[in-house]
Amino acid sequence: MASSGSNEAWGSRIGLILAMAGNAVGLGNFLRFPRQAAANGGGSYMITYFIALLLLGIPLMWIEWGIGRNGGKYRKGHLPGMLAAIWKHPAAKYLGVVGMIVPLCVMIYYTYIESWTAAFAWFSLTQDYWGHTTQEGMIGYLRSFQGVPVEGMTPVHSSYTPYAFFAGTLALNIWVLSKGISGGIEKLAKIGMPILFFLAIILAVVVLTLPSQPGIGTTPWQGLEFIYNPDFSRLDEPSVWLASAGQIFFTLSVGMGSLAAYASYLKKTDDIALSGIATASTNEAVEVVLGGTIAIPAAVTFFGVAGAMAIAQGGSFDLGFATMPVVFQQIPGGQFLGVAWFSLLFFAGVTSSVAMLTPIVAFFREEFGFKREHVAWTLGAVCFAFGMMHVHWLQHGFLDEWDYWAGTFGLVLVAVLEVIVFVWIFKPEKAWAAIHEGADITIWPVFKFIMTYVTPVYLLIILGWWGWTDAIPILLNEKTAGGGVVTPEAVPYITLSRAAILFIAVTFLVLIRAAWKRNKYDDRQGFVEVPQTGEAA
């Protein structure tokens, strides 16, 4: 029995690149990147960051595009099918289950965080947080919105507020997803990405023209100097190298499976070599040029270099949701700029989050023949149910567990599997030829060597290091996923969080087995190539 499949396609090449870039450009570009740069030595971090980009990010971008387009030949837009199309072995489809667990789990908590940006855009418009003019005051305001008790502070938000914003943000994501590749995701990218660029440029210009503040004496340009001034003093610290590698995963959305899912809707003659590097370049321009020009320079201007570093140590959310609102309250047009900042974060978030469920929608459409709208809204209900746990139990580390196992460790695990299957099992020559099929450019040959040897070794080192220093201690409850001390009160919530991830994993394993049985696939014979319709212009 053949799978029902789907014959969706991208409407245009520019739409494809904007959607791919939108997938990559997310909250990490404007929140996580400046925080990581400030916390890891600025210039030292940037050196390791660009090395990780060349040795990990760009090769993995091409690998995921190659896996995805190859899967599209057989109408497989999900990682179990994509890996099975390459490696004709019964285990291949089950290895791909990680590429289903990771995007679903990340989608659930990422959309919740995304909803904070929608809420704070509204709070900026209504000047709801006006009057909280200190870092501590705004952190308390943020905790109140999140439903996290703060000693000595009366909550300023209704208990239903975070639930309402989460529900609305999730509904928007699902509505766009239900409209399809060309009619929903591509249209969102064509609208959202230009708005994102426009808002980011406005904010960057405003920040760079801020005057030195009385009693502080630092300027935005000193913030840029701190980030970009070459500094070799911390290059011998493994933590800096690991932080930069982790950021590359976050910023390019590699290891998620969504890039491969997007690429599965290409024809085999469509270019992926040039499109892949164009996507990576767009993302890096947003992150390094714009993302690095807003939050940290603003923090340096109002809190000094030492103050900005201390704020960065407090986390990405304190920088974006506490520090920036303090800044907005002290400059002309702060109300508008606050709306612009949080709207920028919202558009960055939503163009990424709509991609996360794409491989799962593809799985149910291609293997069970369900309609896109039904799959999308059913997945929306699942995300809402699990998302309520994150909203309700945020203070107990529920979200931190998912962010570590799915959004950090899981990304590297998926990437390792992709490289092993596509480069080593498929063979380097075939992988290189697959990436160049229909290519508008010839990739510099040294990248073949990098993809074959350097990238997998780099990945295995990261996976081993994180496994030894973080994964095992976290798993044994010797420390929390957020880096703190595990309290007896938190243990039940941590256990429940892991049980929920395990439940999702087992469910997908059962569904994969059912799909292969339903469609009578022969793992040793592989799939039959399916005629494709539509091509990126």
WOBELBEL-V858261 format. One record per residue. RES is the residue in one letter. D_FIRST is the distance of its C-alpha to the first C-alpha in Angstrom with 2 decimals. Layout:
res = (RES,RES)
d_first = (D_FIRST,D_FIRST)
//
This chain:
res = (M,A,S,S,G,S,N,E,A,W,G,S,R,I,G,L,I,L,A,M,A,G,N,A,V,G,L,G,N,F,L,R,F,P,R,Q,A,A,A,N,G,G,G,S,Y,M,I,T,Y,F,I,A,L,L,L,L,G,I,P,L,M,W,I,E,W,G,I,G,R,N,G,G,K,Y,R,K,G,H,L,P,G,M,L,A,A,I,W,K,H,P,A,A,K,Y,L,G,V,V,G,M,I,V,P,L,C,V,M,I,Y,Y,T,Y,I,E,S,W,T,A,A,F,A,W,F,S,L,T,Q,D,Y,W,G,H,T,T,Q,E,G,M,I,G,Y,L,R,S,F,Q,G,V,P,V,E,G,M,T,P,V,H,S,S,Y,T,P,Y,A,F,F,A,G,T,L,A,L,N,I,W,V,L,S,K,G,I,S,G,G,I,E,K,L,A,K,I,G,M,P,I,L,F,F,L,A,I,I,L,A,V,V,V,L,T,L,P,S,Q,P,G,I,G,T,T,P,W,Q,G,L,E,F,I,Y,N,P,D,F,S,R,L,D,E,P,S,V,W,L,A,S,A,G,Q,I,F,F,T,L,S,V,G,M,G,S,L,A,A,Y,A,S,Y,L,K,K,T,D,D,I,A,L,S,G,I,A,T,A,S,T,N,E,A,V,E,V,V,L,G,G,T,I,A,I,P,A,A,V,T,F,F,G,V,A,G,A,M,A,I,A,Q,G,G,S,F,D,L,G,F,A,T,M,P,V,V,F,Q,Q,I,P,G,G,Q,F,L,G,V,A,W,F,S,L,L,F,F,A,G,V,T,S,S,V,A,M,L,T,P,I,V,A,F,F,R,E,E,F,G,F,K,R,E,H,V,A,W,T,L,G,A,V,C,F,A,F,G,M,M,H,V,H,W,L,Q,H,G,F,L,D,E,W,D,Y,W,A,G,T,F,G,L,V,L,V,A,V,L,E,V,I,V,F,V,W,I,F,K,P,E,K,A,W,A,A,I,H,E,G,A,D,I,T,I,W,P,V,F,K,F,I,M,T,Y,V,T,P,V,Y,L,L,I,I,L,G,W,W,G,W,T,D,A,I,P,I,L,L,N,E,K,T,A,G,G,G,V,V,T,P,E,A,V,P,Y,I,T,L,S,R,A,A,I,L,F,I,A,V,T,F,L,V,L,I,R,A,A,W,K,R,N,K,Y,D,D,R,Q,G,F,V,E,V,P,Q,T,G,E,A,A)
d_first = (0.00,3.73,6.56,9.10,11.89,15.43,17.82,20.97,23.86,27.46,30.05,32.72,33.72,36.47,34.11,31.84,34.89,36.36,33.16,32.86,36.59,36.31,33.73,36.25,39.41,39.75,42.30,42.78,44.37,47.16,47.55,46.38,47.56,51.19,51.42,50.17,52.54,55.49,54.83,54.38,57.41,56.61,57.26,56.19,52.86,52.34,52.88,50.23,47.95,47.98,47.53,44.41,43.17,43.58,42.32,39.55,38.73,38.41,36.61,34.06,33.65,32.72,30.49,28.47,28.26,27.17,24.43,23.22,23.31,21.59,18.74,18.69,17.88,14.35,14.49,15.40,18.38,18.79,20.57,18.17,15.69,18.76,20.34,17.30,17.12,20.77,21.18,18.73,19.78,18.38,21.18,20.39,17.96,20.56,23.38,21.80,22.23,25.83,24.70,23.37,26.40,29.01,28.22,27.76,30.98,32.92,31.84,33.25,36.68,36.94,36.60,39.32,41.60,40.74,41.99,45.34,45.78,45.24,47.73,50.31,50.06,51.08,53.74,55.12,55.31,57.10,59.12,58.14,58.72,61.97,64.75,62.77,64.39,64.06,61.19,61.64,61.75,58.51,56.75,57.92,56.66,53.21,53.14,54.16,51.23,48.86,50.38,51.94,55.49,58.31,61.57,64.37,62.22,61.45,57.86,57.90,54.46,53.04,50.56,47.80,48.21,45.71,43.10,43.56,43.26,40.17,38.46,39.42,38.34,34.93,34.45,35.31,32.78,29.95,31.07,30.98,27.56,26.21,27.47,25.13,25.81,28.17,29.37,30.06,30.28,31.74,34.22,35.33,35.97,37.97,40.12,40.28,40.97,44.04,45.41,44.95,46.83,49.54,50.19,50.16,52.69,54.95,54.98,55.56,58.51,60.00,59.74,61.25,64.20,65.01,68.63,69.76,70.28,73.70,74.02,70.85,71.79,68.40,66.52,62.84,63.47,64.38,60.96,59.37,61.78,60.74,57.04,57.39,60.62,59.81,60.67,60.22,61.64,58.39,56.28,56.91,55.25,51.67,51.02,51.50,48.98,46.42,47.06,46.56,43.32,42.03,43.02,41.12,37.89,38.74,39.89,37.10,34.28,33.01,31.17,29.57,26.22,26.94,28.32,25.23,23.10,25.50,25.37,21.59,22.31,24.53,24.00,24.57,27.94,29.17,32.03,31.64,34.84,37.26,35.17,34.86,38.60,39.33,37.36,39.20,42.51,42.10,41.42,44.37,46.66,45.90,46.32,49.28,51.19,50.57,49.37,52.28,54.76,54.54,54.50,56.48,59.16,59.62,59.96,62.41,64.49,64.94,64.81,65.80,63.94,64.53,63.50,60.27,59.42,60.15,57.95,55.10,55.44,54.81,51.27,49.33,49.36,53.12,53.59,51.44,52.11,55.68,57.43,56.33,57.34,60.74,61.08,60.12,62.84,65.46,64.85,65.31,62.28,60.66,58.96,57.16,56.42,54.94,52.58,51.72,51.09,48.78,47.01,46.48,44.95,42.77,41.35,40.86,39.00,36.75,35.59,34.47,33.04,30.65,28.94,28.43,25.64,23.78,21.55,20.74,20.01,17.69,15.82,15.29,14.54,12.07,10.18,10.77,11.56,15.15,18.07,20.38,23.43,22.12,20.96,24.27,26.53,24.87,25.34,28.82,29.60,28.56,30.74,33.55,33.56,33.75,36.01,38.54,39.07,40.03,42.37,43.97,44.33,44.95,48.39,47.06,45.01,41.57,40.66,42.30,40.00,36.83,38.49,39.30,36.20,33.64,35.78,37.90,36.86,33.11,33.38,34.98,32.48,29.54,31.62,32.37,28.73,27.97,30.93,30.23,26.64,27.24,30.74,31.23,27.89,26.73,30.44,33.10,33.26,29.58,29.74,32.93,31.56,28.45,30.81,32.99,30.41,31.66,34.38,37.58,39.58,39.92,39.89,43.01,42.23,43.68,40.59,38.56,40.93,40.81,37.01,36.94,39.82,41.65,38.85,37.17,40.62,41.66,38.55,39.09,42.74,41.91,39.32,41.83,44.74,43.06,41.70,45.23,47.30,45.10,41.90,43.65,46.66,44.52,42.25,45.44,46.93,49.79,49.34,47.24,44.41,46.89,49.49,51.76,52.91,50.74,52.64,52.18,51.30,48.36,46.72,44.87,43.38,42.40,40.74,38.89,37.79,36.33,34.71,32.95,31.56,30.50,28.78,26.76,25.90,24.77,22.70,20.80,20.35,18.84,16.52,15.41,14.76,12.84,10.63,9.97,9.43,7.12,4.72,6.03,8.34,11.38,14.41,16.62,14.70,13.92,11.82,11.81,14.53,13.93,16.89,18.99,21.26,24.53,26.97,29.78,32.96)
//
